[in-house]
Amino acid sequence: MADWEGLTGAAQLQLPADYREFVELYGGGEIDEYLSISTPPIQGSPYGDLLAGVEPALSDRDCQELSALLGGQDLPLMLPFADSASSDVTFWLRKGAPDSWKVATFRRQAQHGANRWTIFNGGMAQFCPAVLTGVVDPFSEQIAGPGSHTFVNWREM
């Protein structure tokens, strides 16, 4: 179980309700052996690295591309909560109340000159199904497809 109160107090970080509910129900793990969902530190979990990315390192070019997608505004604080087997990273754009945070994915592998960012106007609970059904394609490899998808919790691995 995640220590949500301790996280809010010690790290001064409140997280979106849909994410907290997901972590309470499923914990950290992987969707289709491709998309890894991080959690706050949970004893024994290899996915308990959420706080390790509180200040992600991005190049100036990456920041400029994201800023352009956001209409030229200053970049909000960012927190990665998922990453792909292709080393793509999915962040929350921490602007406003946690339940209103947008999701941004940085695609590591893209054609030269292509923008590597995808902005999703919704939270984690909307983002994951949108990816799995092909509504949005933010990763270097496509994971949407026919049939069911599988989430495997770290305890089951």
C-alpha positions as a printed Julia matrix, in Angstrom:
157×3 Matrix{Float64}:
  0.0     0.0     0.0
  1.2     3.47   -0.82
  1.59    6.01    1.97
 -0.47    8.81    0.38
 -0.5    11.0     3.51
  3.26   10.65    3.94
  3.77   11.48    0.27
  1.63   14.59    0.56
  3.44   15.68    3.72
  7.09   14.75    3.13
  7.3    15.22   -0.62
  4.72   18.03   -0.8
  3.09   16.08   -3.6
 -0.57   15.29   -4.09
 -1.41   12.94   -6.95
 -4.53   12.61   -9.13
 -7.4    10.54   -7.68
 -7.63    8.24  -10.71
 -3.95    7.33  -10.31
 -4.27    6.74   -6.56
 -7.26    4.47   -7.19
 -5.33    2.54   -9.87
 -2.35    2.03   -7.57
 -4.58    0.93   -4.68
 -6.4    -1.56   -6.91
 -3.56   -2.87   -9.08
 -0.22   -1.54   -7.83
  2.74   -0.99  -10.11
  3.33   -3.22  -13.08
  3.14   -3.51  -16.85
  0.49   -3.32  -19.53
  1.14   -5.8   -22.34
  4.79   -6.11  -21.24
  5.29   -2.68  -22.82
  3.99    0.16  -20.64
  5.3     0.23  -17.06
  3.3     2.13  -14.43
  5.36    3.56  -11.56
  4.15    3.99   -7.99
  5.35    5.83   -4.93
  7.82    3.75   -2.92
  6.22    0.45   -1.89
  8.38   -2.05   -0.07
  9.52   -4.82   -2.41
  8.14   -3.23   -5.58
 10.56   -2.59   -8.45
  7.98   -0.09   -9.77
  8.11    2.11   -6.66
 10.3     4.72   -8.35
  7.76    7.5    -8.96
  9.64   10.03   -6.84
 12.92    9.37   -8.68
 11.66   11.46  -11.6
 10.41   14.55   -9.78
 12.86   16.72  -11.73
 13.27   15.09  -15.16
 16.27   16.06  -17.28
 15.16   17.31  -20.7
 17.25   18.9   -23.41
 16.6    22.49  -24.48
 15.21   21.2   -27.79
 12.79   18.87  -25.99
 11.61   21.72  -23.76
 11.15   24.03  -26.75
  9.09   21.41  -28.61
  6.84   20.84  -25.61
  6.48   24.57  -24.97
  5.44   25.09  -28.6
  2.73   22.42  -28.22
  1.51   24.2   -25.11
  1.12   27.48  -26.99
  4.49   28.94  -26.05
  3.74   29.07  -22.34
  6.29   28.25  -19.67
  6.59   24.56  -18.95
  4.74   23.36  -15.86
  6.43   21.06  -13.39
  6.48   17.55  -14.77
  6.38   14.14  -13.12
  6.91   10.89  -15.06
  4.52    8.1   -14.06
  4.98    5.57  -16.87
  7.57    4.48  -19.38
  7.59    2.12  -22.33
  9.85   -0.72  -23.36
 11.01    1.67  -26.12
 12.21    4.17  -23.46
  9.35    6.6   -24.11
  8.27    8.5   -21.0
  4.78    9.59  -19.97
  4.51   12.6   -17.67
  1.86   14.55  -15.82
  2.0    18.25  -16.62
  1.58   19.55  -13.08
 -0.44   22.69  -13.62
 -3.52   23.35  -11.51
 -5.25   20.8    -9.3
 -3.9    17.23   -9.64
 -7.16   15.91  -11.09
 -6.86   18.42  -13.95
 -3.28   17.56  -14.93
 -2.75   16.75  -18.61
 -0.63   13.84  -19.77
  2.39   14.32  -22.06
  4.38   11.54  -23.67
  7.93   11.96  -24.95
  8.67    9.57  -27.82
 12.36    8.59  -27.83
 12.3     7.23  -31.37
 10.92    9.6   -33.98
 11.78   10.59  -37.52
 14.35   13.36  -37.79
 12.68   16.74  -37.38
  9.39   15.3   -36.08
  7.98   16.56  -32.8
  8.45   13.83  -30.24
  5.75   14.99  -27.81
  2.08   14.01  -27.6
 -0.25   15.95  -25.29
 -3.33   14.15  -24.01
 -6.08   16.29  -22.54
 -7.08   13.95  -19.72
 -5.74   11.96  -16.82
 -4.24    8.52  -16.5
 -7.62    6.75  -16.34
 -8.54    8.18  -19.76
 -5.03    7.98  -21.25
 -4.44    4.23  -20.83
 -7.67    3.11  -22.57
 -7.13    5.73  -25.29
 -3.69    4.22  -25.99
 -4.94    0.63  -25.9
 -7.8     1.36  -28.3
 -5.7     3.42  -30.7
 -7.41    6.76  -30.03
 -3.96    8.16  -29.31
 -0.62    6.76  -30.49
  2.11    8.43  -28.41
  4.73    5.69  -28.26
  7.58    4.56  -30.5
  5.78    1.25  -31.0
  2.03    0.84  -31.31
  0.44   -1.2   -28.53
 -3.17   -0.79  -29.62
 -4.73   -3.69  -31.34
 -7.61   -6.1   -31.43
 -8.2    -8.41  -28.5
 -7.68   -7.97  -24.83
 -4.8    -6.3   -23.07
 -3.13   -7.51  -19.9
 -1.89   -5.67  -16.82
  0.52   -7.7   -14.69
  1.12   -6.49  -11.15
  4.7    -6.65   -9.83
  3.66   -9.29   -7.3
  2.56  -11.58  -10.14
  5.79  -11.28  -12.13
